[in-house]
Amino acid sequence: MSNISSLIGNNQQYIQPGGVDYNATANKNLLPAGWMDGYIELAEIRDTKSGTGQYIYIAWRTSDGQHLVHDHINIKNTNSVAVDIGLRTLGTIARALGLKSIDDTEQLNGREIAVRLAIEEAGEWPARNVIKAYAKVSSTRPKRAGDLDKTRHQIRGDEGRNRQANFRQDDIPADQIPF
């Protein structure tokens, strides 16, 4: 077991390693952008290439087992903004999994979680899927990015159709936000 509280300091606790290199086995077929259900196949702590930080490597697999998408969550970095984003992402993952805190990466392995995927163009490299958000697996969440507009109209009613540019999430009670 690997406790990461010593990496991020204070009383914040989180994760642990596994040892399989999933980069060699990744499925390169692109998935459509939007929400998809799946599970965390592997979560482990890795050192950054520069050696000055650490991140949690996540290998997320679709429910059908056909596609693998990788994510990196900074937990120790010289850039404090990157660490802040990483810790907020860990908080989101914990809430989605129903955990009060993440003390060890073993708590993540094999757990079902939904992700919002995007397609990222990388210049000279081929396009790839990236994880933009994590959420609890739910039948009420939009399944594709385009479904979000449809859900907004259902929540706000027909008068919202002509004012979509003025749509604000804080117009919707928190228990009705679909993500």
N, C-alpha and C positions, 0 to 999 in steps of 0.2 A: 504494500500500500504506500502511496506517495502523497503526503499531506502538502498542499501548496501554500498554506498560510505563511510559511517561512519565506516564500517567494514574494508574496504581495503585502505582507506585514499585517499589523494590528490583529483583530479578531476575525478577519474575513477568511473563510475556509472554503476549499473547493475540491480537488481532483487526483488521478494516477495513470501510469503507462501500461502498454500491452506488448509491443515488440514486432508487429507485422508491418511490412512496407507495402502499403496499399497503392502507392504511386505506380508500381509496375503492373497492377491488375485492374486499373481504373478503366471503366467503359467510356469510350470517347464519344458515344452518340449523344447529341444534345437533346435535352428535354425541353418542352415548351415552358415559357415563363409563366409563373403563377404558383398557387399553393399546391403542394403535394404531400401526401402522407407517406411516412416511412419510419425508419428507426436508425438509431446511432449504432453503427456496427463496431466502431472503435473510437475511443477518446483517450488521448495520452499527451503527456507534456513533452515538448521538444524544445531544443535550443534553437535560437535564431541563427541564420548563416553567419552573421557578424560575431556571434558569441556574446553579445552584450545583453541579451534578453531571452525570454522564454515565452512560449505560446502553447495553447491547447490545440492539438491537431484533432479534428473531428472528421471521421469518414461516415457520411450519412448515406444510407441505401434506401431506394424506393421500396414500397411494400411488396411489389412483385419480385424483388431481388435482382432486377435486370440492370439497374443503373446505380452508380456510385458517384457522389459529389463530395468534394473536400472543402473544409473550412478551417481557418486559422483564427484563434481568439487570443489576442495579446493579453498576457497577465503580468509580464515584467518587461519593461522597455524603457529606453531613455526618453521616449516621447510620452509624456504624461497623458495627452489626449488619447493616444492609442490604448493605453492601459484603462482609462476611464470608459472608453467604448467597449473594450473587452469585458470589463467587470459588469457593465450594464447588460451586455449580451448574456453573460453567465446568469445574471439575475432573471432575465427573460426565460432562459432555458429552464432554470429551477422552477419558476412559476408554471411553465407549460407542463412540467413533469410532476407538479404537485409537491415539490420539495421545498423545505424552509431554507436549506442551504445545500451547497455541493461541497462535500468534504474531500471527495476522492473521485478520480475519473471513472473508477469502477461503477459508481452510481449511475453513470450515463450509458455505459455499454449495454446494448440490447434493448434500450428503452424506446418506445414509440414516440415520435414527435413529428409535427408537420413543419415544413419549411416553405418559405416563399422564394422561388428560384427566379433568377434573371439570367439573361445571356450576355456575356461580356466579350466584346471584341478586343483582342489584345495585339493590334498592329500586325507584326510579322508572324505572330503565333496564331494557331487556329482558335476560333471562338470556343468558349467554354461556359458551362453553367457555374453560377456562383450563388451562394446562399445569402439572401438579403434580410431574412427575418425568421424567427422560430415562433411556433405557437402550439397550443394543445391540439391534439388530433380531435376534430370536431366535424359533425355533419352539417353544422350551420354556417361554417366559415366558407367564403367563396372558394371554389376549387381552381379557378383560373383568374388571372389578373383582370380580364375583361368583365368577369362577373361582378366585380366590385361596383362598377357604375350601376348595374342592374339592382344590386342590393341597396345602394344609396337611394335610388328612386323608390324602392319598396318601403324603406324606412321613413323617408320624408314625404312621400305621396307624390301625386302628379304635378303639384305646383313646383316641385324641385327640378323637374325636367328642363325647364327653361332657364333655371338659375344655377346650372351645374358649376359654372365658373366661380360662383360665390359660395360653393359648398364648404362648410367648415365642420370638422369632426366634433367640435365642442357643441354643435347644434343638436347632437344625438346623445341621449342618456348613455352613460358608460356601459350599462348592461345590454345595450342594443348595438354596440359597435361590433361589426362582424370579424374583427381580428384582434 
